[in-house]
Amino acid sequence: MTAQKIDYSNKTLFKMSWPIFVELMLQLLVGNMDQIQLSHFNDTAVAAVGNANQIITLVILVFNVITLASMILITQYSGAKDMHSVNLIYTLSVAVNAVASVALAVLLIAFRVQIFDFMQVPESVKAEAQAYLLITALSLPLQALMLTFSAFLRAGARMKTIMYITGLVNVCNIIGNAVLINGFGPFPRMGAAGAALSSSIFRVLGFALMAWAFFRNTPQAKLSPALLNPFPKHLFKRLLSIGLPSAGENFSYSLSQMSCLVFVNMMGTYVVTTRAYANIFATCIYMLIAAVSQAGQIIIGYLIGARDLDGADRCCRKVIKLFCPINVGVAVLMAAVATPLFSLLTNDPAIIALGQQIMLIEVALEVGRSVNIVMVRNLQAVGDVAFPTVVGILSQWILGVGLGWLLGVHLGMGLVGLWLGFTADENVRGAVFIIRWKSGKWRKIKTI
């Protein structure tokens, strides 16, 4: 892909988006398949994995500091035809995420007990949550490197390659779950620990295939420690200047969700389980817009590298007008069939009834979230990284956590009150980001 040949027609957006959509759905299944398959084991195991995955998600955002920034800079430098800087970014990204992942794995293993105590995880859930987190933490370094090479492939528009690898890993993980969760042959019945072990084993496979595909499809790429001598301070600072604010918005969101999970844990195990199931369905709703936003971000990155600012603006508007209404339509459809959806995962009438209420509120929430997903990525692609981070942090904590606590805990509305707070947060941010883009301030930002 080159900046001169890139276009942003509907055909191009669909062509780039559908492999990302399939990949994201499969990635979702790798994590949530644990909870889906565990739902037939017991609801306590589902709650345990829901708590542990909240921590893992937060940790993975640290890796995204580098992977997101590297993808943005690779597209921009490729658009400007500066391959030396591209190779420096490849090497630097791998080195930084390798070191960070080992350090974080050690911390999670050492403080796993204290983490779940702080989160006020119910005693009935705590032991399984700790076992799941311990096993998953051991595979974090390879998870970090898999994400890094996936970002490299995505920057090179190798969407189908990522999709095939993720698909293979997911199928293997489902089989591994079936064997290790419930026990089969010589393998014992491991529950949540079995789900973690299966996912960890096949993340190793995912990393190996991502690295192989990258080198096979990018023969001009050069990764060598020699490129880091002398250390490229300017590029490292550039990565952090983009990555820290960009990942900071997501980090703040996940941290705010973890804080709200403390409130949920106080409401009882059935509420924790309902939240876990609702999050699975909610994630399915916004997968399409998440895929299109990634495709749009890559295209805009190339356009910015070639200094086609009007093209970047038209691409952004096209994605918003065409795909956000589709995302909301999917939310309406899933709300209409919420009862049978939840019934697939549980027979508990309290979980099914509460889940139905949450999915109705989810429709309004997706109006704002669909805009946020697109606009945050587009603002990052053009170099406007600080603004969405500041707005995100303020809105997530004032409305998402603050209003959520007021309605859900103080006024006794429970999970419904928390979800209304999330809805207010998403819609306020969506409106602010649209205003920011229309102001045109991003056109004056110096990129590469």
C-alpha positions in Angstrom: 0.0 0.0 0.0 1.3 3.5 -0.9 -0.1 6.9 -0.1 -0.4 7.6 -3.9 -2.6 4.6 -4.5 -4.7 4.5 -1.3 -8.3 5.5 -1.7 -11.2 5.7 0.8 -14.1 4.6 -1.3 -16.9 2.4 0.2 -15.4 -0.6 -1.6 -12.0 0.0 0.0 -13.4 0.5 3.5 -15.4 -2.8 3.2 -12.4 -4.6 1.7 -10.2 -3.6 4.6 -12.8 -3.8 7.3 -14.3 -7.3 6.9 -11.1 -9.2 7.7 -10.6 -6.9 10.7 -14.2 -7.6 11.8 -13.7 -11.3 11.6 -10.4 -11.0 13.4 -11.9 -8.9 16.2 -14.8 -11.3 16.6 -12.4 -14.2 16.9 -10.2 -12.3 19.3 -13.4 -11.7 21.4 -14.1 -15.4 21.3 -10.6 -16.3 22.5 -11.3 -14.4 25.7 -15.0 -14.7 26.0 -15.2 -18.3 24.9 -13.7 -19.0 28.3 -16.8 -17.5 29.9 -19.2 -19.0 27.4 -17.8 -22.6 27.9 -17.5 -22.0 31.6 -21.2 -21.0 31.8 -21.9 -24.8 31.4 -19.5 -25.5 34.2 -20.9 -23.1 36.8 -21.7 -19.4 37.2 -19.0 -18.9 39.8 -16.3 -19.7 37.3 -17.8 -17.1 34.9 -17.7 -14.4 37.6 -14.0 -15.4 38.3 -12.9 -15.1 34.7 -14.9 -11.8 34.4 -12.9 -10.3 37.3 -9.5 -11.7 36.1 -10.1 -10.5 32.5 -10.7 -7.0 33.7 -7.1 -7.0 35.0 -5.7 -8.6 31.9 -7.4 -6.1 29.7 -5.9 -3.3 31.7 -2.4 -4.8 31.4 -2.7 -5.3 27.7 -3.4 -1.6 27.3 0.2 -1.0 28.4 1.4 -2.9 25.4 -1.0 -0.8 23.3 1.0 2.3 24.2 3.6 1.0 21.7 1.6 -1.1 19.3 -0.9 1.7 18.6 1.8 4.4 18.2 3.9 2.1 16.0 1.0 1.4 13.7 0.3 5.1 13.3 3.9 6.0 12.7 4.5 3.1 10.3 1.6 4.2 8.1 2.8 7.9 8.2 6.4 7.1 7.4 5.4 4.6 4.8 3.3 7.3 3.2 6.3 9.5 3.2 8.5 6.6 1.9 11.0 6.7 4.9 11.8 3.0 5.3 14.8 3.5 7.6 12.5 5.0 10.2 10.0 2.2 9.7 12.6 -0.4 10.5 13.7 1.5 13.6 10.1 1.5 14.7 9.8 -2.3 14.2 12.9 -3.0 16.3 12.1 -0.5 19.0 8.5 -1.7 19.4 9.5 -5.3 19.9 12.2 -4.4 22.4 10.0 -2.2 24.6 7.0 -4.5 24.7 9.2 -7.5 25.5 10.7 -5.8 28.5 7.4 -4.3 29.7 5.6 -7.6 29.4 8.1 -9.5 31.6 7.9 -6.8 34.2 4.1 -6.8 34.3 3.9 -10.5 34.4 6.1 -10.6 37.5 4.0 -7.9 39.2 0.7 -9.7 38.5 2.0 -13.0 39.8 3.5 -11.5 43.0 0.4 -9.3 43.9 -2.5 -11.4 42.6 -4.0 -12.0 46.1 -3.8 -8.3 47.0 -5.4 -7.2 43.7 -8.5 -9.3 44.2 -8.8 -8.2 47.8 -8.7 -4.6 46.6 -11.4 -5.4 44.1 -13.6 -6.9 46.8 -14.1 -10.1 44.8 -16.5 -12.4 46.6 -14.9 -15.3 48.5 -16.8 -17.8 46.4 -15.0 -16.5 43.3 -11.6 -15.5 44.6 -9.7 -18.8 44.4 -10.7 -19.5 40.8 -10.0 -15.8 39.8 -6.5 -16.1 41.2 -5.7 -19.3 39.5 -6.9 -17.9 36.1 -4.8 -14.8 36.6 -1.7 -16.7 37.6 -1.7 -18.9 34.5 -2.6 -16.1 32.1 0.2 -13.8 33.5 2.8 -16.4 32.6 1.9 -16.1 28.9 1.9 -12.2 28.9 5.3 -11.8 27.2 4.2 -13.8 24.1 0.8 -12.1 24.2 2.6 -8.7 24.0 4.8 -9.8 21.1 1.8 -11.3 19.2 0.0 -8.0 19.5 3.1 -6.1 18.4 3.6 -8.2 15.2 -0.2 -8.0 14.6 0.1 -4.2 14.6 3.0 -4.4 12.1 0.9 -6.6 9.8 -2.1 -4.2 10.2 0.0 -1.2 9.3 0.9 -3.0 6.1 -2.8 -3.7 5.3 -2.3 -7.5 5.8 -5.8 -7.8 7.3 -6.6 -11.3 5.9 -3.4 -12.8 7.2 -4.2 -11.6 10.8 -7.8 -12.9 10.3 -6.6 -16.4 9.3 -4.1 -16.7 12.2 -6.7 -15.5 14.8 -9.2 -17.9 13.4 -6.8 -20.8 13.8 -5.9 -19.8 17.3 -9.6 -19.5 18.3 -10.5 -22.9 17.0 -7.6 -24.5 18.8 -8.6 -22.6 22.0 -12.2 -23.8 21.8 -11.0 -27.4 21.5 -8.5 -26.8 24.4 -11.2 -25.4 26.6 -13.5 -28.4 25.9 -10.7 -30.7 27.1 -9.3 -28.8 30.0 -12.4 -27.1 31.6 -14.5 -30.3 31.9 -11.7 -32.9 31.7 -11.2 -35.5 29.0 -9.2 -38.7 29.0 -6.0 -38.2 31.0 -6.7 -34.5 31.5 -8.3 -33.5 34.8 -11.4 -31.2 35.3 -9.8 -27.8 35.8 -12.6 -25.3 35.4 -11.4 -21.6 35.2 -7.7 -22.7 35.4 -8.2 -25.0 32.4 -9.6 -22.1 30.4 -6.6 -20.0 31.2 -4.2 -22.8 30.4 -5.8 -23.4 27.0 -5.8 -19.7 26.1 -2.2 -19.3 27.2 -0.9 -22.3 25.2 -2.5 -21.1 22.0 -1.3 -17.6 22.4 2.2 -19.1 22.0 1.0 -20.4 18.6 -0.5 -17.1 17.7 2.8 -15.3 18.4 4.8 -17.7 16.3 2.4 -17.4 13.3 2.2 -13.6 13.5 6.0 -13.3 13.5 6.4 -15.8 10.7 3.7 -14.0 8.6 5.3 -10.6 9.2 8.7 -11.6 7.9 7.2 -13.6 5.0 5.0 -10.7 3.8 7.5 -7.9 4.6 10.8 -9.0 3.1 12.2 -5.4 3.3 11.7 -5.3 7.0 14.8 -5.3 9.2 14.7 -6.0 13.0 18.1 -5.9 14.6 19.5 -4.9 18.0 22.2 -3.0 16.0 19.5 -0.5 14.9 19.2 0.5 18.6 22.8 1.6 18.8 22.9 4.5 19.2 19.5 4.4 20.8 16.9 6.3 18.7 15.7 8.7 21.4 13.8 10.9 18.9 11.7 8.0 17.7 11.2 6.6 21.2 9.9 10.0 22.4 7.7 10.1 19.3 6.3 6.7 20.1 5.5 7.7 23.7 4.1 11.1 22.7 1.5 9.3 20.5 1.2 6.1 22.5 0.9 7.4 26.0 -2.0 9.7 25.4 -3.6 7.3 22.9 -3.4 4.3 25.2 -4.1 6.6 28.2 -7.7 7.1 27.1 -8.3 3.3 26.9 -6.3 2.8 30.1 -8.5 5.3 31.9 -11.6 3.6 30.5 -10.5 0.2 31.7 -9.5 1.5 35.1 -12.9 3.2 35.4 -14.6 -0.1 34.5 -12.5 -1.9 37.1 -13.6 0.7 39.7 -17.2 0.1 38.7 -16.6 -3.6 39.0 -16.0 -3.0 42.7 -19.5 -1.6 42.9 -20.9 -4.6 41.0 -19.0 -7.1 43.3 -20.9 -5.5 46.2 -24.2 -6.3 44.6 -23.9 -10.1 44.6 -22.6 -12.9 42.3 -25.7 -13.0 40.0 -25.1 -9.3 39.2 -21.4 -9.9 38.5 -22.4 -12.8 36.2 -25.0 -10.6 34.4 -22.5 -7.9 33.8 -20.1 -10.5 32.3 -22.7 -11.8 29.9 -23.9 -8.3 29.0 -20.4 -7.3 28.2 -20.0 -10.2 25.8 -23.1 -9.2 23.9 -22.2 -5.5 24.0 -18.8 -6.2 22.5 -20.5 -8.2 19.7 -22.6 -5.1 18.9 -19.7 -2.7 18.3 -17.3 -5.1 16.6 -18.3 -3.9 13.1 -17.7 -0.2 13.9 -14.4 -1.2 15.7 -13.3 -2.9 12.5 -14.2 0.0 10.2 -12.6 2.5 12.5 -9.3 0.6 12.4 -9.5 0.5 8.6 -10.3 4.2 8.5 -7.4 5.0 10.9 -4.9 3.2 8.6 -6.2 5.0 5.5 -6.1 8.3 7.3 -2.6 7.6 8.5 -1.4 7.2 4.9 -3.3 10.3 3.8 -1.7 12.3 6.6 1.7 11.0 5.6 1.1 12.2 2.0 -0.4 15.5 3.4 -3.9 14.9 1.9 -5.9 16.6 4.7 -9.1 17.0 2.7 -9.0 13.3 1.9 -8.6 12.5 5.6 -11.6 14.6 6.4 -13.8 13.0 3.8 -12.8 9.5 4.9 -13.7 10.4 8.5 -17.1 11.7 7.6 -17.8 8.7 5.4 -17.2 6.3 8.2 -19.4 8.2 10.6 -22.4 8.6 8.3 -22.3 5.1 6.8 -21.4 2.8 9.7 -22.6 4.4 13.0 -26.3 3.9 12.1 -25.5 0.2 11.3 -24.0 -0.2 14.8 -27.1 1.2 16.5 -29.3 -1.0 14.4 -27.4 -4.1 15.6 -27.9 -2.9 19.2 -31.7 -2.7 18.6 -31.8 -6.2 17.2 -29.9 -7.7 20.1 -32.1 -5.9 22.6 -35.1 -7.4 20.9 -33.8 -10.9 21.4 -32.1 -10.4 24.7 -34.1 -13.0 26.6 -33.2 -15.9 24.3 -29.6 -14.7 24.1 -29.2 -14.8 27.9 -31.1 -18.1 28.1 -28.4 -19.7 26.0 -25.9 -19.0 28.8 -27.9 -19.4 32.0 -31.2 -20.7 33.4 -31.2 -18.2 36.3 -34.3 -16.0 35.9 -32.8 -13.2 37.8 -29.8 -13.0 35.4 -32.1 -13.2 32.4 -34.4 -10.4 33.6 -31.6 -8.1 34.6 -29.8 -8.8 31.3 -32.9 -7.8 29.3 -33.0 -4.4 31.1 -29.3 -3.8 30.4 -29.6 -4.6 26.7 -32.4 -2.0 26.3 -30.2 0.7 27.8 -27.3 -0.6 25.6 -29.2 0.8 22.5 -28.8 4.4 23.7 -25.2 3.7 24.9 -24.2 2.5 21.4 -25.3 5.8 19.8 -22.4 7.5 21.6 -19.9 4.6 21.6 -20.1 4.1 17.8 -19.1 7.8 17.3 -16.4 7.6 20.0 -14.7 4.5 18.5 -14.4 6.2 15.1 -13.5 9.7 16.3 -10.8 8.7 18.8 -9.0 6.6 16.2 -9.2 9.3 13.6 -8.0 12.0 16.0 -5.1 9.8 16.9 -4.2 9.1 13.3 -3.9 12.9 12.6 -1.8 13.5 15.7 -4.5 15.0 17.9 -3.8 12.5 20.7 -4.0 14.6 23.9 -7.5 16.0 23.5 -9.4 12.7 23.4 -7.4 11.5 26.3 -8.3 14.5 28.5 -11.9 14.5 27.5 -12.1 10.7 28.0 -10.6 10.8 31.5 -12.9 13.6 32.7 -16.1 12.1 31.2 -15.3 8.5 32.2 -14.7 9.3 35.8 -17.3 12.1 36.3 -20.1 10.4 34.4 -19.2 6.8 34.0 -18.0 6.2 37.6 -19.5 9.2 39.4 -23.0 9.2 37.9 -22.9 5.4 37.8 -22.2 5.3 41.5 -24.9 7.9 42.3 -27.6 6.0 40.4 -26.4 2.4 40.9 -25.2 2.4 44.5 -26.4 5.6 46.3 -29.9 5.5 44.8 -30.1 1.7 44.7 -30.7 1.2 41.0 -28.0 -1.5 40.9 -26.5 -2.5 37.5 -29.1 -0.5 35.7 -28.0 2.7 37.3 -24.3 1.9 36.5 -25.3 1.3 32.8 -27.1 4.6 32.7 -23.9 6.3 33.8 -21.9 4.6 31.1 -24.5 5.7 28.6 -24.2 9.4 29.6 -20.4 9.1 29.4 -20.4 7.7 25.9 -22.8 10.1 24.4 -21.2 13.2 25.9 -17.8 12.2 24.6 -19.2 11.4 21.2 -20.7 14.9 20.9 -17.5 16.6 22.1 -15.3 14.7 19.6 -17.5 15.5 16.6 -17.2 19.2 17.6 -13.5 18.9 17.9 -13.1 17.4 14.4 -15.4 19.9 12.8 -13.3 22.7 14.3 -10.4 21.7 12.0 -7.7 22.2 14.6 -6.2 18.9 13.7 -5.2 20.3 10.3 -2.5 22.5 12.0 -0.9 19.6 13.9 2.7 18.7 12.8 3.0 14.9 12.3 6.2 13.4 10.8 
